[in-house]
């Protein structure tokens, strides 16, 4: 086991943006995973077949692109994401809500052994002897989102732990992805609401890989051809680089660019008139 304190060079920079970053981090396993690009995959403990299916699909495809999968080691979607990522690449990070001597849930002890055996990493802000206290579990969500480059919410109910993680990510200026669900489905209330608030709707792992700028050779070749044809004016380039083929909300553009809402509105209008981008419902924008 290793211990990293706030102020150490190895302390994850993503956690420093937190209002209350952990003073210490206790780690066991592959410490190098802290420096890898990573995606948090979270979702309901009482998950549906729909949730399991897509948690497996996304965890497999994303981890095979050498991106670490982070989650909270809970039952349901968290466990599925850890298990699949561990099976295919070993690049998975489990953030615990208690000390290492008090693994929760107990039924995940075998999963923990598999995770560590395959080169994964476990993290806790609590010393090994810290007992399980359910009040501490929501606190770990800020660590999950802080370590990750983005957060994918597979399915979530109203005011669930997954939506807490997603909202933490938004506060940390991280990208949040959500799978859509039919209106009226209890496990889709949280994800649909997050999409309304600006989270990116995704239907395949490629949507996330493009956001992470990890695309296939064929896609890269096509992108290069498009860039040769489309010449972006210098005054638009800084803003244009944040707009992809996946809808992005104007509020996220304001956060990412640091440009005022009035200036961004003006540039977006001109860029659309000149054929660079297209406006979508809900103040979202995509490239053409």
VEXROMAR-686390 format. One record per residue (C-alpha): x, y, z. Coordinates in nm, 3 decimals. Each point is the difference from the previous one (the first is absolute). Layout:
# VEXROMAR-686390
         u         v         w
         X         Y         Z
...
***
This chain:
# VEXROMAR-686390
         u         v         w
     0.000     0.000     0.000
     0.115     0.354    -0.079
    -0.112     0.331     0.147
    -0.007     0.327    -0.195
    -0.053     0.326     0.183
    -0.139     0.324    -0.138
     0.301     0.203    -0.105
     0.197    -0.301    -0.128
     0.104     0.018    -0.366
    -0.184    -0.326    -0.065
    -0.330     0.131     0.141
    -0.262    -0.006    -0.279
    -0.044     0.351    -0.142
    -0.366    -0.063    -0.077
    -0.079    -0.018     0.370
     0.153     0.340     0.073
    -0.300     0.164    -0.169
    -0.220    -0.139     0.274
    -0.114     0.234     0.278
     0.093    -0.270     0.252
     0.268    -0.222    -0.157
     0.107    -0.306     0.202
     0.296     0.072     0.228
     0.132    -0.351    -0.061
    -0.056    -0.276    -0.253
     0.063    -0.365     0.084
     0.083    -0.207    -0.307
     0.060    -0.365    -0.080
     0.080    -0.141    -0.341
     0.123     0.161    -0.321
     0.079     0.362     0.097
     0.084     0.081    -0.364
    -0.373     0.002    -0.079
    -0.026     0.339     0.172
     0.182     0.151    -0.299
    -0.213    -0.164    -0.271
    -0.295     0.149    -0.182
    -0.306    -0.135     0.175
    -0.378    -0.013    -0.023
    -0.232    -0.046     0.296
    -0.291    -0.237    -0.065
    -0.274     0.019     0.262
    -0.360    -0.108     0.031
    -0.271    -0.157     0.208
     0.071    -0.270     0.259
    -0.332    -0.164    -0.088
     0.075     0.008    -0.370
    -0.210    -0.131    -0.286
     0.098    -0.235    -0.283
     0.022     0.308    -0.220
     0.251     0.156     0.238
     0.212    -0.315     0.029
     0.009    -0.045    -0.378
     0.129     0.349    -0.070
     0.229     0.017     0.301
     0.175    -0.308    -0.140
     0.013     0.139    -0.352
     0.138     0.340     0.098
     0.246    -0.135     0.259
     0.140    -0.253    -0.246
     0.040     0.238    -0.295
     0.137     0.290     0.204
     0.246    -0.209     0.203
     0.134    -0.162    -0.317
     0.104     0.348    -0.115
     0.236     0.014     0.301
    -0.230     0.224     0.204
    -0.036    -0.090     0.368
    -0.352    -0.059     0.130
    -0.078     0.156     0.340
    -0.299    -0.081     0.217
    -0.114    -0.026     0.361
     0.014    -0.379     0.053
    -0.370    -0.017     0.085
    -0.228    -0.281    -0.114
    -0.174     0.040    -0.333
     0.147     0.218    -0.275
     0.321     0.078     0.193
     0.084    -0.368     0.040
    -0.079    -0.077    -0.365
     0.231     0.280    -0.117
     0.285    -0.115     0.227
    -0.037    -0.366    -0.093
    -0.007     0.056    -0.377
     0.287     0.250     0.000
     0.208    -0.231     0.220
    -0.071    -0.298    -0.224
     0.107     0.172    -0.321
     0.277     0.240     0.098
     0.047     0.022     0.375
    -0.034     0.377    -0.022
    -0.255     0.062     0.273
     0.000     0.213     0.314
    -0.236    -0.068     0.291
    -0.067     0.286     0.242
    -0.101    -0.137     0.339
    -0.230     0.155     0.259
     0.177    -0.165     0.295
     0.343    -0.132     0.099
     0.166    -0.289    -0.182
    -0.051    -0.230     0.300
    -0.377     0.045    -0.026
    -0.094    -0.075    -0.359
    -0.357     0.090    -0.090
    -0.203    -0.162    -0.138
     0.133    -0.333     0.127
    -0.120    -0.185    -0.309
     0.257     0.196    -0.203
     0.303    -0.143     0.179
     0.072    -0.240    -0.288
    -0.037     0.286    -0.248
     0.256     0.195     0.202
     0.249    -0.288    -0.024
    -0.057    -0.019    -0.376
     0.042     0.374    -0.038
     0.333     0.009     0.183
     0.126    -0.318    -0.167
    -0.063     0.151    -0.344
     0.185     0.322     0.071
    -0.278     0.219     0.136
     0.008     0.258     0.277
    -0.208     0.061     0.312
    -0.019     0.339     0.173
    -0.145     0.127     0.325
     0.028     0.326     0.192
    -0.041    -0.202     0.320
     0.268    -0.200     0.187
    -0.026    -0.381    -0.023
    -0.172    -0.041     0.336
    -0.284     0.244    -0.081
    -0.330    -0.186     0.034
    -0.291     0.017    -0.242
    -0.218     0.307     0.050
    -0.263     0.056    -0.269
     0.022     0.377     0.053
     0.351    -0.007    -0.147
    -0.096    -0.160    -0.331
    -0.140     0.314    -0.168
     0.327     0.178     0.091
     0.204    -0.241    -0.210
    -0.189     0.109    -0.311
     0.203     0.323    -0.018
     0.314    -0.213    -0.022
    -0.146    -0.210    -0.282
    -0.085     0.305    -0.209
     0.318     0.184     0.099
     0.227    -0.279    -0.122
    -0.190    -0.055    -0.326
     0.026     0.189    -0.326
    -0.376    -0.046    -0.041
    -0.295    -0.178     0.159
    -0.241    -0.238    -0.171
    -0.332    -0.055     0.177
    -0.158    -0.323    -0.124
    -0.327     0.026     0.192
    -0.108     0.188     0.309
    -0.310     0.078     0.199
    -0.097     0.337     0.141
     0.259     0.138     0.247
     0.214    -0.311    -0.017
     0.369    -0.042     0.079
     0.073    -0.003    -0.372
    -0.159     0.340    -0.053
     0.209     0.132     0.292
     0.313    -0.122    -0.179
    -0.116     0.163    -0.324
    -0.074     0.333     0.167
     0.341    -0.008     0.169
     0.153    -0.054    -0.343
    -0.186     0.297    -0.147
     0.126     0.220     0.285
     0.353    -0.124    -0.078
    -0.046     0.092    -0.370
     0.011    -0.367    -0.098
    -0.201    -0.143    -0.290
    -0.310    -0.197     0.098
    -0.148    -0.262    -0.233
    -0.339    -0.167     0.042
    -0.196    -0.281    -0.160
    -0.356     0.110    -0.079
    -0.302    -0.195     0.124
    -0.372    -0.004    -0.074
    -0.206     0.262     0.181
    -0.161    -0.149     0.310
     0.269    -0.262     0.071
     0.121     0.047     0.357
     0.363    -0.083    -0.087
    -0.005     0.263    -0.273
    -0.122     0.296     0.204
     0.350     0.097     0.110
     0.171    -0.043    -0.337
    -0.271     0.178    -0.197
     0.010     0.292     0.244
     0.380     0.024    -0.030
    -0.031     0.010    -0.380
    -0.244     0.289     0.036
     0.261     0.176     0.214
     0.272    -0.031    -0.264
     0.142    -0.353     0.030
     0.093    -0.156    -0.333
    -0.242    -0.263    -0.127
     0.190    -0.307    -0.118
    -0.118    -0.313    -0.176
     0.332    -0.176    -0.064
     0.357    -0.010     0.140
     0.118     0.181    -0.314
    -0.181     0.312     0.119
     0.228     0.010     0.305
     0.314    -0.101    -0.188
    -0.050     0.290    -0.240
    -0.038     0.237     0.293
     0.327    -0.139     0.138
     0.156     0.042    -0.349
     0.054    -0.375    -0.032
    -0.128    -0.106    -0.340
     0.073    -0.276    -0.249
     0.253     0.039    -0.286
    -0.281     0.024    -0.252
    -0.176     0.269     0.203
     0.331     0.183     0.049
     0.063    -0.003    -0.376
    -0.349     0.133    -0.070
     0.048     0.267     0.265
     0.328     0.110    -0.156
    -0.169     0.025    -0.340
    -0.277     0.212     0.152
     0.255     0.228     0.167
     0.173     0.051    -0.334
    -0.326     0.115    -0.155
    -0.139     0.205     0.291
     0.214     0.303     0.079
    -0.109     0.158     0.326
     0.050     0.371     0.049
     0.251     0.085     0.271
    -0.254     0.191     0.210
    -0.223    -0.310     0.019
     0.266    -0.265     0.052
     0.023     0.006     0.381
    -0.374    -0.053     0.033
    -0.033    -0.236    -0.297
     0.251    -0.246     0.150
    -0.241    -0.069     0.289
    -0.291    -0.077    -0.234
    -0.012    -0.357    -0.134
    -0.254    -0.216    -0.179
    -0.158    -0.073     0.339
    -0.237     0.277     0.122
     0.157     0.228     0.260
    -0.192     0.252     0.209
     0.082     0.370    -0.008
     0.048     0.008     0.379
     0.271    -0.265    -0.026
     0.167     0.202    -0.277
     0.004     0.304     0.230
     0.169    -0.204     0.275
     0.254    -0.163    -0.232
     0.101     0.313    -0.192
    -0.033     0.267     0.266
    -0.171     0.222    -0.257
    -0.302     0.205     0.108
    -0.347    -0.124    -0.094
    -0.065     0.308    -0.216
     0.322    -0.043    -0.200
    -0.059    -0.373    -0.045
    -0.356     0.063    -0.119
     0.129     0.246    -0.258
     0.269    -0.237    -0.126
    -0.236    -0.299    -0.011
    -0.248     0.199    -0.207
     0.268     0.104    -0.250
     0.148    -0.352    -0.014
    -0.343    -0.144    -0.075
    -0.065     0.258    -0.273
     0.336    -0.086    -0.158
    -0.077    -0.373     0.006
     0.248    -0.123     0.260
    -0.250    -0.117     0.262
    -0.368    -0.066     0.054
    -0.219     0.093     0.296
    -0.202    -0.276     0.166
    -0.293     0.009     0.247
     0.084     0.105     0.356
     0.287     0.238    -0.094
     0.218    -0.286    -0.125
     0.238     0.020    -0.295
     0.172    -0.248    -0.235
     0.251     0.021    -0.283
    -0.116    -0.034    -0.360
***
